[in-house]
Amino acid sequence: MIAVLGVGPGLGLSIARRFGREGFTTALVSRTATRHDTYREALAGIPTHTYTADVTDEAQLRDVLVRITADAGEIDTVYFGPADATAGPGIKPLTEAGPEDLRTPFENFMLPAANLVRAALPPMLERGSGALLFAGGLSGKHPMPMLGTLAPASAALRMYVLTLHAALREKGIYAGTLTIGGLIERGDIHRVFTSQDHGFTAGTLNPDDIADKAWSLYTERTEAEAEFNAMAAV
């Protein structure tokens, strides 16, 4: 069983399809049920459950993990990749930002990841198996001034997962991060970005390629990170 938290039509759906091809039952969680029928159709032949929850809210996150376990059994793998396609206008250059401007990205990305680990890890530790996969941003690894206030939270999430990997690797549990720089094709952020004229073209990434690498990380369990860089200047 893989729980895909923050599923969308891009990477989340590709992760579900890739693991489903290997025999995993999939549980898809998103903020609304609007596209759940479409997701189930895209995963035809793969046992799929769909749920509505805001996984950045700790209470809703815990509740949906309980529901998934009750419906489909123990969760072997969690992929955590919620994204907000409308977050762009909230980004502020670090040269103009104060502490209050940094708080929101931490609350939206870093702290929900920690809440997930607090909820999902204990059963994995008890049975000595499991995996935690996260989607992160390239600004957490390479300086990208245009992403301003997102960068510190991205860096914190990246180091959090790398440290989890080191802490858990002798306990039978894998933790890894997909460090992504570019627009993921078919995803909501790609759709919103390409609907406007930004004066430049951003590099794109195929979510199926990223999902293939996620499967390799899961099976090999030697690398804690895979980087996907479609940013020509980085």
ChimeraX commands (.cxc) that place a marker at each C-alpha (Angstrom):
marker #1 position 0.00,0.00,0.00 radius 0.5
marker #1 position 1.26,3.45,-0.95 radius 0.5
marker #1 position -0.45,6.59,0.32 radius 0.5
marker #1 position 0.01,9.52,-2.08 radius 0.5
marker #1 position -0.62,12.65,-0.06 radius 0.5
marker #1 position -1.26,15.80,-2.05 radius 0.5
marker #1 position -1.98,13.95,-5.30 radius 0.5
marker #1 position -2.33,15.96,-8.48 radius 0.5
marker #1 position -2.47,15.17,-12.20 radius 0.5
marker #1 position 1.31,15.44,-12.53 radius 0.5
marker #1 position 3.83,13.80,-10.22 radius 0.5
marker #1 position 1.44,12.43,-7.61 radius 0.5
marker #1 position -0.53,10.48,-10.18 radius 0.5
marker #1 position 2.68,9.23,-11.82 radius 0.5
marker #1 position 3.98,8.01,-8.45 radius 0.5
marker #1 position 0.72,6.14,-7.85 radius 0.5
marker #1 position 0.83,4.56,-11.32 radius 0.5
marker #1 position 4.49,3.52,-11.00 radius 0.5
marker #1 position 4.05,1.85,-7.62 radius 0.5
marker #1 position 0.71,0.41,-8.71 radius 0.5
marker #1 position 2.43,-1.33,-11.61 radius 0.5
marker #1 position 4.53,-3.13,-9.02 radius 0.5
marker #1 position 1.47,-4.48,-7.23 radius 0.5
marker #1 position 0.85,-1.70,-4.71 radius 0.5
marker #1 position -2.65,-0.71,-3.72 radius 0.5
marker #1 position -2.85,3.08,-3.90 radius 0.5
marker #1 position -4.54,5.60,-1.61 radius 0.5
marker #1 position -4.85,9.07,-3.14 radius 0.5
marker #1 position -5.43,12.10,-0.94 radius 0.5
marker #1 position -6.24,15.61,-2.16 radius 0.5
marker #1 position -7.97,18.70,-0.81 radius 0.5
marker #1 position -11.11,18.13,-2.89 radius 0.5
marker #1 position -12.75,15.17,-4.58 radius 0.5
marker #1 position -13.24,17.07,-7.86 radius 0.5
marker #1 position -10.78,14.96,-9.87 radius 0.5
marker #1 position -11.00,11.66,-8.00 radius 0.5
marker #1 position -13.04,9.96,-10.74 radius 0.5
marker #1 position -10.45,11.02,-13.29 radius 0.5
marker #1 position -7.62,9.68,-11.14 radius 0.5
marker #1 position -9.33,6.32,-10.68 radius 0.5
marker #1 position -9.86,6.08,-14.45 radius 0.5
marker #1 position -6.18,6.86,-15.04 radius 0.5
marker #1 position -5.24,4.05,-12.65 radius 0.5
marker #1 position -7.59,1.46,-14.16 radius 0.5
marker #1 position -6.52,-2.02,-13.10 radius 0.5
marker #1 position -4.77,-0.76,-9.97 radius 0.5
marker #1 position -6.65,-1.07,-6.65 radius 0.5
marker #1 position -7.24,2.57,-5.73 radius 0.5
marker #1 position -8.88,4.37,-2.82 radius 0.5
marker #1 position -9.50,8.13,-2.83 radius 0.5
marker #1 position -9.82,10.50,0.13 radius 0.5
marker #1 position -10.40,14.17,0.73 radius 0.5
marker #1 position -8.22,15.93,3.30 radius 0.5
marker #1 position -5.94,18.92,3.64 radius 0.5
marker #1 position -2.70,17.13,4.53 radius 0.5
marker #1 position -1.12,20.39,5.71 radius 0.5
marker #1 position -3.61,20.31,8.61 radius 0.5
marker #1 position -2.32,17.97,11.32 radius 0.5
marker #1 position -5.73,16.75,12.50 radius 0.5
marker #1 position -6.94,16.00,8.97 radius 0.5
marker #1 position -3.64,14.31,8.16 radius 0.5
marker #1 position -3.85,11.97,11.15 radius 0.5
marker #1 position -7.49,11.21,10.44 radius 0.5
marker #1 position -6.93,10.30,6.80 radius 0.5
marker #1 position -4.02,7.98,7.65 radius 0.5
marker #1 position -6.32,6.18,10.10 radius 0.5
marker #1 position -9.01,5.87,7.45 radius 0.5
marker #1 position -6.57,4.56,4.85 radius 0.5
marker #1 position -5.27,1.92,7.24 radius 0.5
marker #1 position -8.80,0.84,8.17 radius 0.5
marker #1 position -9.84,0.54,4.51 radius 0.5
marker #1 position -6.73,-0.94,2.90 radius 0.5
marker #1 position -4.36,-2.19,5.59 radius 0.5
marker #1 position -0.92,-1.13,6.76 radius 0.5
marker #1 position 0.74,1.68,4.84 radius 0.5
marker #1 position 4.11,0.54,3.50 radius 0.5
marker #1 position 5.04,3.78,1.74 radius 0.5
marker #1 position 3.99,7.39,2.03 radius 0.5
marker #1 position 4.69,9.93,-0.71 radius 0.5
marker #1 position 4.27,13.49,0.57 radius 0.5
marker #1 position 4.00,16.10,-2.15 radius 0.5
marker #1 position 1.37,18.75,-1.51 radius 0.5
marker #1 position 1.83,21.86,-3.64 radius 0.5
marker #1 position 0.00,25.15,-3.98 radius 0.5
marker #1 position -0.30,26.36,-7.55 radius 0.5
marker #1 position -1.34,29.82,-6.30 radius 0.5
marker #1 position 1.68,30.36,-4.04 radius 0.5
marker #1 position 3.69,32.37,-6.55 radius 0.5
marker #1 position 2.42,35.86,-5.63 radius 0.5
marker #1 position 3.33,35.18,-1.99 radius 0.5
marker #1 position 7.03,34.73,-2.75 radius 0.5
marker #1 position 9.11,37.65,-1.56 radius 0.5
marker #1 position 12.77,38.40,-2.33 radius 0.5
marker #1 position 14.98,37.60,0.65 radius 0.5
marker #1 position 16.47,41.09,0.38 radius 0.5
marker #1 position 13.03,42.48,1.29 radius 0.5
marker #1 position 11.84,39.75,3.65 radius 0.5
marker #1 position 11.57,39.76,7.40 radius 0.5
marker #1 position 10.99,36.86,9.80 radius 0.5
marker #1 position 7.22,37.01,9.34 radius 0.5
marker #1 position 7.65,36.45,5.57 radius 0.5
marker #1 position 9.59,33.24,6.20 radius 0.5
marker #1 position 7.02,31.80,8.59 radius 0.5
marker #1 position 4.35,30.88,6.00 radius 0.5
marker #1 position 6.57,28.64,3.81 radius 0.5
marker #1 position 7.70,26.76,6.92 radius 0.5
marker #1 position 4.11,26.34,8.04 radius 0.5
marker #1 position 3.01,25.18,4.58 radius 0.5
marker #1 position 5.88,22.82,3.73 radius 0.5
marker #1 position 8.32,21.99,6.50 radius 0.5
marker #1 position 6.00,21.59,9.47 radius 0.5
marker #1 position 3.40,19.43,7.63 radius 0.5
marker #1 position 6.23,17.08,6.64 radius 0.5
marker #1 position 7.21,16.76,10.30 radius 0.5
marker #1 position 3.57,16.15,11.23 radius 0.5
marker #1 position 3.44,13.38,8.65 radius 0.5
marker #1 position 6.51,11.69,10.09 radius 0.5
marker #1 position 5.14,11.94,13.61 radius 0.5
marker #1 position 1.93,10.21,12.45 radius 0.5
marker #1 position 3.25,7.65,9.96 radius 0.5
marker #1 position 6.60,6.60,11.41 radius 0.5
marker #1 position 5.59,4.79,14.65 radius 0.5
marker #1 position 3.81,1.87,12.90 radius 0.5
marker #1 position 6.78,1.53,10.54 radius 0.5
marker #1 position 9.21,1.41,13.46 radius 0.5
marker #1 position 7.05,-1.16,15.21 radius 0.5
marker #1 position 7.16,-3.57,12.28 radius 0.5
marker #1 position 10.66,-2.60,11.09 radius 0.5
marker #1 position 9.73,-1.70,7.51 radius 0.5
marker #1 position 8.38,1.14,5.44 radius 0.5
marker #1 position 9.34,4.15,3.36 radius 0.5
marker #1 position 8.84,7.91,3.43 radius 0.5
marker #1 position 9.24,9.80,0.15 radius 0.5
marker #1 position 9.08,13.58,-0.14 radius 0.5
marker #1 position 9.02,16.10,-2.98 radius 0.5
marker #1 position 11.23,19.13,-2.43 radius 0.5
marker #1 position 12.52,22.11,-4.36 radius 0.5
marker #1 position 15.89,22.75,-5.98 radius 0.5
marker #1 position 16.15,26.05,-4.11 radius 0.5
marker #1 position 16.82,23.98,-1.01 radius 0.5
marker #1 position 20.09,22.80,-2.56 radius 0.5
marker #1 position 21.21,25.56,-4.95 radius 0.5
marker #1 position 20.80,29.32,-4.45 radius 0.5
marker #1 position 17.86,30.50,-6.56 radius 0.5
marker #1 position 17.14,34.14,-5.66 radius 0.5
marker #1 position 13.91,34.27,-7.68 radius 0.5
marker #1 position 12.36,31.80,-5.22 radius 0.5
marker #1 position 13.16,34.08,-2.29 radius 0.5
marker #1 position 11.23,33.14,0.83 radius 0.5
marker #1 position 10.61,29.57,-0.38 radius 0.5
marker #1 position 14.32,28.72,-0.26 radius 0.5
marker #1 position 14.89,28.48,3.52 radius 0.5
marker #1 position 11.91,26.17,3.98 radius 0.5
marker #1 position 13.05,24.06,1.02 radius 0.5
marker #1 position 16.52,23.77,2.52 radius 0.5
marker #1 position 15.10,22.81,5.91 radius 0.5
marker #1 position 12.89,20.11,4.38 radius 0.5
marker #1 position 15.78,18.70,2.38 radius 0.5
marker #1 position 18.08,18.42,5.39 radius 0.5
marker #1 position 15.24,17.05,7.51 radius 0.5
marker #1 position 14.76,14.16,5.05 radius 0.5
marker #1 position 18.49,13.53,4.59 radius 0.5
marker #1 position 18.88,13.32,8.36 radius 0.5
marker #1 position 15.86,11.02,8.63 radius 0.5
marker #1 position 17.48,8.76,6.06 radius 0.5
marker #1 position 20.65,8.53,8.15 radius 0.5
marker #1 position 18.70,7.96,11.36 radius 0.5
marker #1 position 16.40,5.27,9.94 radius 0.5
marker #1 position 18.54,3.26,7.53 radius 0.5
marker #1 position 19.56,0.73,10.19 radius 0.5
marker #1 position 15.93,0.30,11.29 radius 0.5
marker #1 position 14.55,-1.10,8.03 radius 0.5
marker #1 position 12.88,2.17,7.00 radius 0.5
marker #1 position 13.79,4.28,3.98 radius 0.5
marker #1 position 13.51,8.08,3.76 radius 0.5
marker #1 position 14.30,9.95,0.58 radius 0.5
marker #1 position 13.65,13.20,-1.22 radius 0.5
marker #1 position 13.00,14.12,-4.84 radius 0.5
marker #1 position 14.70,17.50,-5.32 radius 0.5
marker #1 position 12.90,19.13,-8.22 radius 0.5
marker #1 position 13.90,22.16,-10.28 radius 0.5
marker #1 position 11.52,22.81,-13.14 radius 0.5
marker #1 position 7.87,22.63,-14.12 radius 0.5
marker #1 position 6.39,19.16,-13.88 radius 0.5
marker #1 position 4.39,18.39,-16.99 radius 0.5
marker #1 position 0.65,17.82,-16.52 radius 0.5
marker #1 position 0.85,19.30,-13.00 radius 0.5
marker #1 position -1.19,22.19,-11.65 radius 0.5
marker #1 position 1.79,24.51,-11.22 radius 0.5
marker #1 position 2.77,23.87,-14.84 radius 0.5
marker #1 position -0.79,24.69,-15.95 radius 0.5
marker #1 position -0.93,27.95,-13.97 radius 0.5
marker #1 position 2.58,29.06,-14.98 radius 0.5
marker #1 position 2.12,28.42,-18.70 radius 0.5
marker #1 position -1.23,30.24,-18.74 radius 0.5
marker #1 position 0.61,33.52,-18.18 radius 0.5
marker #1 position 3.42,35.35,-19.98 radius 0.5
marker #1 position 6.43,35.53,-17.67 radius 0.5
marker #1 position 8.84,36.73,-20.34 radius 0.5
marker #1 position 10.83,33.49,-20.25 radius 0.5
marker #1 position 10.36,29.78,-20.75 radius 0.5
marker #1 position 10.88,27.47,-17.80 radius 0.5
marker #1 position 12.32,24.02,-18.23 radius 0.5
marker #1 position 9.92,21.09,-17.86 radius 0.5
marker #1 position 10.23,17.63,-16.36 radius 0.5
marker #1 position 8.35,14.45,-17.22 radius 0.5
marker #1 position 6.63,13.17,-14.06 radius 0.5
marker #1 position 6.90,9.58,-15.26 radius 0.5
marker #1 position 10.71,9.88,-15.29 radius 0.5
marker #1 position 10.67,11.22,-11.73 radius 0.5
marker #1 position 8.35,8.41,-10.64 radius 0.5
marker #1 position 10.70,5.83,-12.17 radius 0.5
marker #1 position 13.54,7.25,-10.10 radius 0.5
marker #1 position 11.35,7.28,-6.99 radius 0.5
marker #1 position 10.81,3.56,-7.49 radius 0.5
marker #1 position 14.57,3.03,-7.85 radius 0.5
marker #1 position 15.20,4.96,-4.63 radius 0.5
marker #1 position 12.61,2.82,-2.88 radius 0.5
marker #1 position 13.98,-0.50,-4.09 radius 0.5
marker #1 position 17.72,0.23,-3.84 radius 0.5
marker #1 position 17.57,2.28,-0.61 radius 0.5
marker #1 position 21.16,3.50,-0.90 radius 0.5
marker #1 position 20.64,7.11,-2.03 radius 0.5
marker #1 position 18.72,9.61,0.06 radius 0.5
marker #1 position 18.16,12.09,-2.75 radius 0.5
marker #1 position 17.55,12.34,-6.49 radius 0.5
marker #1 position 17.91,15.69,-8.22 radius 0.5
marker #1 position 15.93,16.73,-11.29 radius 0.5
marker #1 position 17.21,19.96,-12.77 radius 0.5
marker #1 position 15.62,21.62,-15.78 radius 0.5
marker #1 position 16.93,25.05,-14.78 radius 0.5
marker #1 position 19.61,25.99,-17.32 radius 0.5
marker #1 position 21.33,28.50,-15.03 radius 0.5
marker #1 position 21.66,26.23,-12.00 radius 0.5
marker link #1:1,2 radius 0.2
marker link #1:2,3 radius 0.2
marker link #1:3,4 radius 0.2
marker link #1:4,5 radius 0.2
marker link #1:5,6 radius 0.2
marker link #1:6,7 radius 0.2
marker link #1:7,8 radius 0.2
marker link #1:8,9 radius 0.2
marker link #1:9,10 radius 0.2
marker link #1:10,11 radius 0.2
marker link #1:11,12 radius 0.2
marker link #1:12,13 radius 0.2
marker link #1:13,14 radius 0.2
marker link #1:14,15 radius 0.2
marker link #1:15,16 radius 0.2
marker link #1:16,17 radius 0.2
marker link #1:17,18 radius 0.2
marker link #1:18,19 radius 0.2
marker link #1:19,20 radius 0.2
marker link #1:20,21 radius 0.2
marker link #1:21,22 radius 0.2
marker link #1:22,23 radius 0.2
marker link #1:23,24 radius 0.2
marker link #1:24,25 radius 0.2
marker link #1:25,26 radius 0.2
marker link #1:26,27 radius 0.2
marker link #1:27,28 radius 0.2
marker link #1:28,29 radius 0.2
marker link #1:29,30 radius 0.2
marker link #1:30,31 radius 0.2
marker link #1:31,32 radius 0.2
marker link #1:32,33 radius 0.2
marker link #1:33,34 radius 0.2
marker link #1:34,35 radius 0.2
marker link #1:35,36 radius 0.2
marker link #1:36,37 radius 0.2
marker link #1:37,38 radius 0.2
marker link #1:38,39 radius 0.2
marker link #1:39,40 radius 0.2
marker link #1:40,41 radius 0.2
marker link #1:41,42 radius 0.2
marker link #1:42,43 radius 0.2
marker link #1:43,44 radius 0.2
marker link #1:44,45 radius 0.2
marker link #1:45,46 radius 0.2
marker link #1:46,47 radius 0.2
marker link #1:47,48 radius 0.2
marker link #1:48,49 radius 0.2
marker link #1:49,50 radius 0.2
marker link #1:50,51 radius 0.2
marker link #1:51,52 radius 0.2
marker link #1:52,53 radius 0.2
marker link #1:53,54 radius 0.2
marker link #1:54,55 radius 0.2
marker link #1:55,56 radius 0.2
marker link #1:56,57 radius 0.2
marker link #1:57,58 radius 0.2
marker link #1:58,59 radius 0.2
marker link #1:59,60 radius 0.2
marker link #1:60,61 radius 0.2
marker link #1:61,62 radius 0.2
marker link #1:62,63 radius 0.2
marker link #1:63,64 radius 0.2
marker link #1:64,65 radius 0.2
marker link #1:65,66 radius 0.2
marker link #1:66,67 radius 0.2
marker link #1:67,68 radius 0.2
marker link #1:68,69 radius 0.2
marker link #1:69,70 radius 0.2
marker link #1:70,71 radius 0.2
marker link #1:71,72 radius 0.2
marker link #1:72,73 radius 0.2
marker link #1:73,74 radius 0.2
marker link #1:74,75 radius 0.2
marker link #1:75,76 radius 0.2
marker link #1:76,77 radius 0.2
marker link #1:77,78 radius 0.2
marker link #1:78,79 radius 0.2
marker link #1:79,80 radius 0.2
marker link #1:80,81 radius 0.2
marker link #1:81,82 radius 0.2
marker link #1:82,83 radius 0.2
marker link #1:83,84 radius 0.2
marker link #1:84,85 radius 0.2
marker link #1:85,86 radius 0.2
marker link #1:86,87 radius 0.2
marker link #1:87,88 radius 0.2
marker link #1:88,89 radius 0.2
marker link #1:89,90 radius 0.2
marker link #1:90,91 radius 0.2
marker link #1:91,92 radius 0.2
marker link #1:92,93 radius 0.2
marker link #1:93,94 radius 0.2
marker link #1:94,95 radius 0.2
marker link #1:95,96 radius 0.2
marker link #1:96,97 radius 0.2
marker link #1:97,98 radius 0.2
marker link #1:98,99 radius 0.2
marker link #1:99,100 radius 0.2
marker link #1:100,101 radius 0.2
marker link #1:101,102 radius 0.2
marker link #1:102,103 radius 0.2
marker link #1:103,104 radius 0.2
marker link #1:104,105 radius 0.2
marker link #1:105,106 radius 0.2
marker link #1:106,107 radius 0.2
marker link #1:107,108 radius 0.2
marker link #1:108,109 radius 0.2
marker link #1:109,110 radius 0.2
marker link #1:110,111 radius 0.2
marker link #1:111,112 radius 0.2
marker link #1:112,113 radius 0.2
marker link #1:113,114 radius 0.2
marker link #1:114,115 radius 0.2
marker link #1:115,116 radius 0.2
marker link #1:116,117 radius 0.2
marker link #1:117,118 radius 0.2
marker link #1:118,119 radius 0.2
marker link #1:119,120 radius 0.2
marker link #1:120,121 radius 0.2
marker link #1:121,122 radius 0.2
marker link #1:122,123 radius 0.2
marker link #1:123,124 radius 0.2
marker link #1:124,125 radius 0.2
marker link #1:125,126 radius 0.2
marker link #1:126,127 radius 0.2
marker link #1:127,128 radius 0.2
marker link #1:128,129 radius 0.2
marker link #1:129,130 radius 0.2
marker link #1:130,131 radius 0.2
marker link #1:131,132 radius 0.2
marker link #1:132,133 radius 0.2
marker link #1:133,134 radius 0.2
marker link #1:134,135 radius 0.2
marker link #1:135,136 radius 0.2
marker link #1:136,137 radius 0.2
marker link #1:137,138 radius 0.2
marker link #1:138,139 radius 0.2
marker link #1:139,140 radius 0.2
marker link #1:140,141 radius 0.2
marker link #1:141,142 radius 0.2
marker link #1:142,143 radius 0.2
marker link #1:143,144 radius 0.2
marker link #1:144,145 radius 0.2
marker link #1:145,146 radius 0.2
marker link #1:146,147 radius 0.2
marker link #1:147,148 radius 0.2
marker link #1:148,149 radius 0.2
marker link #1:149,150 radius 0.2
marker link #1:150,151 radius 0.2
marker link #1:151,152 radius 0.2
marker link #1:152,153 radius 0.2
marker link #1:153,154 radius 0.2
marker link #1:154,155 radius 0.2
marker link #1:155,156 radius 0.2
marker link #1:156,157 radius 0.2
marker link #1:157,158 radius 0.2
marker link #1:158,159 radius 0.2
marker link #1:159,160 radius 0.2
marker link #1:160,161 radius 0.2
marker link #1:161,162 radius 0.2
marker link #1:162,163 radius 0.2
marker link #1:163,164 radius 0.2
marker link #1:164,165 radius 0.2
marker link #1:165,166 radius 0.2
marker link #1:166,167 radius 0.2
marker link #1:167,168 radius 0.2
marker link #1:168,169 radius 0.2
marker link #1:169,170 radius 0.2
marker link #1:170,171 radius 0.2
marker link #1:171,172 radius 0.2
marker link #1:172,173 radius 0.2
marker link #1:173,174 radius 0.2
marker link #1:174,175 radius 0.2
marker link #1:175,176 radius 0.2
marker link #1:176,177 radius 0.2
marker link #1:177,178 radius 0.2
marker link #1:178,179 radius 0.2
marker link #1:179,180 radius 0.2
marker link #1:180,181 radius 0.2
marker link #1:181,182 radius 0.2
marker link #1:182,183 radius 0.2
marker link #1:183,184 radius 0.2
marker link #1:184,185 radius 0.2
marker link #1:185,186 radius 0.2
marker link #1:186,187 radius 0.2
marker link #1:187,188 radius 0.2
marker link #1:188,189 radius 0.2
marker link #1:189,190 radius 0.2
marker link #1:190,191 radius 0.2
marker link #1:191,192 radius 0.2
marker link #1:192,193 radius 0.2
marker link #1:193,194 radius 0.2
marker link #1:194,195 radius 0.2
marker link #1:195,196 radius 0.2
marker link #1:196,197 radius 0.2
marker link #1:197,198 radius 0.2
marker link #1:198,199 radius 0.2
marker link #1:199,200 radius 0.2
marker link #1:200,201 radius 0.2
marker link #1:201,202 radius 0.2
marker link #1:202,203 radius 0.2
marker link #1:203,204 radius 0.2
marker link #1:204,205 radius 0.2
marker link #1:205,206 radius 0.2
marker link #1:206,207 radius 0.2
marker link #1:207,208 radius 0.2
marker link #1:208,209 radius 0.2
marker link #1:209,210 radius 0.2
marker link #1:210,211 radius 0.2
marker link #1:211,212 radius 0.2
marker link #1:212,213 radius 0.2
marker link #1:213,214 radius 0.2
marker link #1:214,215 radius 0.2
marker link #1:215,216 radius 0.2
marker link #1:216,217 radius 0.2
marker link #1:217,218 radius 0.2
marker link #1:218,219 radius 0.2
marker link #1:219,220 radius 0.2
marker link #1:220,221 radius 0.2
marker link #1:221,222 radius 0.2
marker link #1:222,223 radius 0.2
marker link #1:223,224 radius 0.2
marker link #1:224,225 radius 0.2
marker link #1:225,226 radius 0.2
marker link #1:226,227 radius 0.2
marker link #1:227,228 radius 0.2
marker link #1:228,229 radius 0.2
marker link #1:229,230 radius 0.2
marker link #1:230,231 radius 0.2
marker link #1:231,232 radius 0.2
marker link #1:232,233 radius 0.2
marker link #1:233,234 radius 0.2
view
